[in-house]
Amino acid sequence: MSKNLRARDAGLACGKLPSGPNNAITDVPGVSVGHVTLNEGELRTGVTAILPHGGNLYREKPVAAVHVLNGFGKSAGLVQVEELGAIETPLLLTNTLSVGTCATALVRHAIEHNPDIGRETATVNPVVFECNDGFLNDIQALAVTEQHARSALEAARTDFAVGAVGAGCGMSTFGFKGGIGTASRVIEFDGKAFHFGVLVLSNFGRPGDLRLPDGTVVTPAMAEPAATEKGSIIIVAATDIPLSDRQLRRVIRRSGVGLARLGSFWGHGSGDIALGFTTANIVHHDERAALVSQRLLNEDRIDLLFEAMADTTQEAVLDALVAAGPMTGRSGHHRPGLADALKNLSSTKA
């Protein structure tokens, strides 16, 4: 994993369930993550790609679900995921005004591997998520290109950076520098270990509202009071536990528990969206059978996933905050780093 300082390095572990070996979404076998970061001049932006597996996603579609906590957002592809319960492209995260560019890149990527798209078979549903990084980034520059999106896909690995990287380069959280964070948990069913992981693009929360796991409230130095919450957060959950799209939807709703623990109330101006997928159940594009079967979790055991969803969401946001560090961006706008604030807090308590 990234050599950046992470949440657990700062003593900010969440919950009691054991984490995976890297405490990352890529602890789920087959999942990989890649970034392209644009950090020069007035640009503080980028693209982050999440690949559920290394095969042809259009042909082998992971079962998936979406839940919108607050819909002040411009993401693409969510309607079809909600209706059909599967994803058929990698997931791209970027800034608000680059959604169309990234969607086109995903379409080209899918056609390259599936020349029958839109001709002999159906079209493709690209899924792109966004947050507004315009405080630190010159978002009007429309700097993200299709090649940047393609490069993020090509860069996907199990070992990836967190903090102010990729789509997280210009993001802010509770008045601190935000960005990409991740966490995972290991859950045992019937004597077998399964994996559950979350990645967040964190760009939400009013300064002064952040609560640490011990209840301590942390406020950025020199923070301007904000009457409204105008940020966003994208939460992507992955697992190798066999679930239906309905079960996944129940699980990802609990991301809101993790956000509430942090001090968020999903304000009017915030786009808070969760997507979950399982690599254990696949919809085959070329399936010819009239009846197909999928394995499902006994719903009496689902509380463990609810707990994992709440804990990993909370910890992934703290992971992004600790890893990001301070940043000055467009027009001299500045966000301090949480790690520095935690040092000052420890000094004060001492």
C-alpha positions in Angstrom: 0.0 0.0 0.0 0.9 3.7 -0.1 3.8 4.9 2.0 1.6 7.8 3.1 0.7 8.1 6.7 -2.6 6.3 7.2 -5.5 6.5 9.7 -4.2 3.6 11.8 -0.8 5.2 12.0 -2.5 8.1 13.7 -4.4 5.7 16.1 -7.7 6.2 14.2 -8.9 2.6 13.8 -12.7 2.1 13.7 -14.7 -0.8 15.0 -13.8 -4.3 16.3 -13.7 -6.5 13.1 -10.3 -7.5 11.8 -8.9 -5.6 8.8 -7.5 -7.2 5.7 -3.7 -7.5 5.1 -3.5 -4.0 3.4 -6.6 -2.5 5.0 -7.7 -1.6 1.5 -10.5 -2.3 -1.0 -8.0 -4.3 -3.0 -7.9 -6.9 -0.2 -11.0 -8.2 -2.1 -9.4 -10.6 -4.6 -9.4 -9.3 -8.2 -10.0 -5.7 -7.3 -7.5 -3.1 -8.4 -7.2 0.7 -8.3 -5.3 3.2 -10.4 -4.7 6.9 -10.4 -3.7 9.8 -12.6 -2.9 13.0 -10.7 -2.8 16.5 -12.2 -1.0 18.7 -9.8 0.7 21.7 -11.5 0.0 25.4 -11.9 -3.7 26.0 -10.9 -4.6 22.3 -11.4 -5.4 20.0 -8.4 -7.4 17.2 -10.0 -7.2 13.8 -11.6 -8.9 10.4 -12.2 -9.2 7.3 -10.1 -10.2 3.9 -11.6 -11.6 0.9 -9.7 -11.6 -2.4 -11.6 -13.8 -5.1 -9.9 -11.9 -7.9 -11.7 -9.2 -8.3 -14.4 -11.5 -9.8 -17.0 -13.9 -8.4 -19.5 -16.4 -6.5 -17.3 -18.9 -6.1 -20.2 -19.1 -9.9 -20.6 -18.8 -10.8 -16.9 -20.8 -8.2 -15.0 -20.5 -8.1 -11.2 -23.8 -7.8 -9.3 -24.1 -4.3 -7.9 -26.3 -1.8 -6.2 -26.5 2.0 -5.7 -27.8 4.0 -2.8 -28.1 7.8 -2.9 -28.0 9.4 0.5 -28.3 13.0 -0.9 -28.5 13.5 -4.7 -26.8 16.8 -5.2 -24.4 15.2 -7.8 -23.7 14.7 -11.5 -22.6 11.0 -11.6 -23.3 8.9 -14.7 -24.7 5.4 -15.1 -26.6 5.1 -11.8 -30.1 4.6 -13.3 -29.1 1.4 -15.1 -27.2 0.0 -12.1 -30.3 0.6 -10.0 -32.6 -1.1 -12.6 -30.5 -4.1 -13.6 -28.4 -4.7 -10.5 -25.0 -5.0 -12.3 -22.0 -3.0 -13.5 -20.4 -3.6 -16.9 -17.4 -1.1 -16.9 -14.7 -0.1 -14.5 -15.7 2.7 -12.2 -14.1 6.1 -12.7 -13.9 8.9 -10.1 -13.1 12.5 -11.2 -14.1 16.1 -10.8 -17.7 17.3 -11.5 -17.0 18.8 -15.0 -15.0 15.8 -16.2 -17.8 13.2 -16.0 -18.6 13.3 -19.7 -15.0 13.0 -20.7 -14.5 10.0 -18.5 -17.8 8.4 -19.6 -16.6 8.6 -23.2 -13.3 7.1 -22.3 -15.1 4.1 -20.7 -17.2 3.7 -23.8 -14.2 3.6 -26.0 -12.5 1.2 -23.7 -15.5 -1.2 -23.7 -15.8 -1.1 -27.5 -12.1 -1.8 -27.9 -12.6 -5.1 -26.1 -16.2 -5.7 -27.4 -16.6 -4.6 -31.0 -20.2 -5.8 -31.1 -21.3 -3.1 -28.7 -24.1 -1.0 -30.2 -24.2 -3.2 -33.3 -24.8 -6.9 -32.7 -25.5 -6.4 -29.0 -26.6 -3.8 -26.5 -24.9 -0.5 -25.8 -22.7 0.0 -22.7 -23.4 1.8 -19.4 -20.3 3.7 -18.2 -20.3 4.5 -14.5 -18.5 7.7 -13.4 -18.6 9.4 -10.1 -17.7 13.0 -9.2 -17.0 15.5 -6.5 -16.4 19.2 -6.9 -12.7 20.1 -6.4 -13.2 23.7 -7.5 -11.9 25.3 -4.3 -8.4 24.0 -4.8 -8.5 23.2 -8.6 -9.2 25.3 -11.7 -12.2 23.2 -12.5 -13.1 25.4 -15.5 -9.9 24.4 -17.2 -11.5 21.1 -18.1 -8.0 19.6 -17.8 -8.9 15.9 -17.5 -8.7 14.1 -20.9 -9.8 10.7 -22.2 -6.1 9.7 -22.1 -5.9 10.6 -18.4 -8.9 8.3 -17.8 -7.3 5.5 -20.0 -4.0 5.9 -18.1 -5.8 5.5 -14.7 -7.3 2.3 -16.0 -3.9 1.1 -17.2 -2.3 2.0 -13.8 -4.7 -0.2 -11.8 -2.9 -2.3 -9.2 -3.6 -3.9 -5.9 -1.0 -1.6 -4.3 -2.2 2.0 -4.7 -1.7 5.4 -3.0 -4.2 7.2 -0.8 -4.6 10.9 0.1 -4.3 13.7 -2.4 -4.0 11.5 -5.4 -6.0 10.8 -8.5 -9.5 12.2 -8.2 -8.7 13.1 -4.6 -6.0 15.6 -5.5 -8.1 18.7 -5.0 -10.8 17.5 -2.5 -11.6 18.9 0.9 -13.2 17.3 4.0 -14.4 19.1 7.1 -12.2 22.1 6.2 -9.1 19.9 6.0 -7.5 18.4 2.9 -9.4 15.4 1.8 -9.1 12.9 -1.0 -8.9 9.1 -1.5 -9.1 6.8 1.5 -9.7 3.1 2.0 -10.3 0.3 4.6 -11.2 -3.3 4.7 -12.5 -6.0 7.0 -12.2 -9.8 7.0 -15.5 -11.7 7.8 -15.8 -15.4 8.4 -18.8 -17.5 7.3 -19.0 -21.3 7.6 -15.3 -21.5 8.4 -14.2 -19.5 5.4 -12.7 -16.0 5.4 -14.3 -13.4 3.1 -13.3 -9.9 2.4 -15.1 -6.5 2.5 -13.5 -3.3 1.4 -14.4 0.4 0.8 -12.8 3.2 -1.1 -14.0 6.8 -0.7 -13.5 10.0 -2.6 -14.0 12.4 0.4 -15.0 16.0 -0.2 -17.7 16.8 2.3 -18.4 18.2 5.8 -18.5 21.6 7.5 -15.4 22.8 9.3 -15.8 22.2 13.0 -18.1 19.2 12.6 -15.4 16.4 12.4 -15.5 13.9 15.2 -12.8 11.4 15.8 -13.6 7.8 17.0 -13.1 8.9 20.6 -15.6 11.8 20.2 -13.0 14.5 20.0 -14.1 17.4 17.7 -11.3 18.8 15.5 -11.6 22.2 13.8 -9.1 23.5 11.3 -7.0 26.5 12.4 -8.3 29.7 10.8 -11.3 28.0 9.5 -14.1 30.2 8.2 -17.5 29.2 9.6 -19.7 27.6 7.1 -23.5 27.7 7.4 -24.1 24.9 4.9 -22.5 21.7 3.8 -21.7 21.9 0.1 -19.3 19.0 -0.5 -19.8 15.4 -1.6 -18.6 11.9 -0.9 -18.5 8.8 -3.1 -18.3 5.5 -1.4 -17.5 2.3 -3.3 -17.8 -1.0 -1.5 -16.5 -4.3 -2.8 -16.8 -7.9 -1.5 -16.3 -11.5 -2.4 -19.3 -12.5 -0.3 -22.2 -13.8 -2.5 -25.0 -11.2 -2.3 -28.0 -10.2 -4.4 -28.3 -6.6 -5.5 -31.1 -6.1 -3.0 -28.8 -7.4 -0.2 -26.0 -5.1 -1.4 -28.3 -2.1 -1.3 -29.2 -2.9 2.3 -25.5 -3.1 3.1 -24.4 0.1 1.4 -27.2 2.1 3.1 -25.2 1.7 6.3 -22.4 3.9 4.8 -24.5 6.7 6.3 -23.8 5.3 9.8 -20.1 5.8 9.2 -20.7 9.4 7.9 -22.8 10.3 10.8 -20.2 9.1 13.3 -17.8 11.5 11.6 -20.2 14.4 12.1 -21.9 14.6 8.8 -25.7 15.1 8.3 -25.7 14.8 4.5 -26.5 18.5 3.9 -28.7 19.9 1.1 -25.7 20.8 -1.1 -23.9 17.5 -0.6 -23.8 14.6 -3.2 -23.4 11.5 -1.0 -23.6 8.3 -3.1 -22.7 4.7 -2.4 -22.2 1.9 -4.8 -21.5 -1.7 -3.9 -20.5 -4.8 -5.9 -19.7 -8.4 -5.3 -17.3 -10.5 -7.3 -19.0 -13.7 -6.1 -22.1 -13.3 -8.3 -21.6 -12.5 -12.0 -24.2 -11.7 -14.7 -23.0 -13.3 -17.9 -23.7 -11.1 -20.9 -23.9 -14.0 -23.3 -25.9 -16.3 -21.0 -28.4 -18.4 -23.0 -30.1 -20.4 -20.2 -33.6 -19.3 -19.2 -32.9 -20.0 -15.5 -29.7 -19.1 -13.7 -28.6 -19.6 -10.2 -26.7 -17.4 -7.7 -25.5 -18.0 -4.2 -26.8 -15.7 -1.5 -25.9 -14.9 2.1 -28.3 -16.1 4.8 -29.8 -12.8 5.7 -29.7 -13.7 9.4 -26.0 -13.2 9.1 -26.1 -9.8 7.3 -25.5 -7.7 10.5 -21.7 -8.4 10.2 -21.8 -6.7 6.8 -23.8 -3.7 8.2 -21.1 -3.3 10.9 -18.3 -3.6 8.3 -19.9 -1.0 6.1 -20.3 1.5 8.9 -16.7 0.9 10.2 -14.9 0.9 6.9 -16.7 4.1 5.7 -15.8 5.9 8.8 -12.2 4.7 8.7 -11.7 5.3 5.0 -12.6 9.0 5.4 -10.1 9.3 8.2 -7.6 7.5 6.1 -8.0 10.1 3.3 -7.7 13.0 5.8 -4.6 11.6 7.5 -2.8 10.7 4.3 -3.6 13.9 2.3 -1.4 16.5 4.0 -1.8 20.3 3.6 -2.3 21.8 0.1 -2.4 25.2 -1.5 -4.1 25.4 -4.8 -6.0 27.7 -7.1 -5.8 31.4 -6.3 -3.8 30.7 -3.1 -6.7 28.7 -1.6 -5.4 26.5 1.2 -6.5 23.4 3.1 -4.5 22.2 6.2 -3.8 18.6 6.9 -5.5 16.6 9.7 -2.2 15.0 10.7 -0.8 18.3 11.7 -3.9 19.2 13.6 -3.7 15.9 15.5 -0.1 16.7 16.5 -1.1 20.1 17.8 -4.0 18.4 19.6 -1.7 15.9 21.3 0.6 18.7 22.3 -2.2 20.7 23.9 -3.4 17.7 25.8 0.1 16.9 27.1 
